[in-house]
Amino acid sequence: MRKALLTWAVALALTGTGSAFAWSAGNPPWPQPPSSSPAKESPGKSDKAPGQSKPGQDKPDKSQRRQHLHSESVVKKADGTFATELSQRGTVESVSGTAITVRSEDGYSQTYGVNAETRITQVAAPAAESQLAVPDGGKRLGHSEGTIADIAADDTVRVSGVKAGDQLTAERIVEGAGDGPGHGEGHGR
């Protein structure tokens, strides 16, 4: 009998069933929503605490959100080969017809080669403090194709590139007000 009970207990533990029984018997680990009261809420007012809103509501100000500065990652391409991809956001330290050096806010500096395949995009600056420079009243900032000659020292840029050995090559450079809304295709990028 002891062996059968021990076997049963081990089986429950391995499948998680025992944890589910224990969990369902106790209080859940997250805060419970307040019970609804028959009193009507006055329009425009809410008694919810800031942390109790639904996902997607009460987003923090952009300056309070985490901001991507630079990264390096290895990806597997469709043909089965691997590539090292780089991305960086920062200020242009120097630029020439064949290279660009970018320094991120944390002091990280990187030089990327520029070639004929490097795509340069310029994003329009906001028209006013409360309005964005948007074509036809849409939600996206206006942008245009540019050249490396359009980029100058102290410009803010985002660079995407690849690394092959010791060579870093910029595939895309976005210059201008690219930190504004509308450039993530709705995915928060």
Steps between C-alpha positions, in 0.01 A plus 500: 500500500785737591671433165179567307438831682860608445475416128171692476651807676804499269275474193291794621809710566654423160184586310437815699160376614606516864609861456169582335306350792712689752469823304124473460458444873682822596466865410626601153836684497367807315273777634130439460283761329286701739148371543241691306276725700148604409595870525535670163830652406495865400590561133868560429618375838657169584596350836757266342856522618757567224623138502150354461425617146456267207801419282563771241350777713694755704822447303799673656636811335752416223783653704424249780498191275807291435681614188713279280849646452712230331507124450668215318322172420555191288215391272446199279406603148257314272786335310631344824800732542556722802544877512595741779267799500569829677278790594579828670331829586710806570666817380728521197859568605645500148383417152661461158399351167614155613446490880293629789590499871212506750518552878214381719383674814689251721834584330513197265651604165508299177615567143303348210600479136263663250461372144264527203252255659467701823147646516478848651162627623431850629206553733330839504520706818178571692320807365423640845527391860152347502481394135695242306621550146263255336400472136126532432411516871598136561679364802840436343781751485598604150822344371708502185796318355834673541873456449796486736567864406173595675636383836721727710680483834269532803197363308294237682494170311400136526731257323431137403789301363683170467834374625725276292826428681629840612304691235181681603278622218194722539200361310262776606540841663197697619576866569274756663199483728479123482426474872148631447193281456405330177811307399431166662217389275289470815739256671660743747834509318 
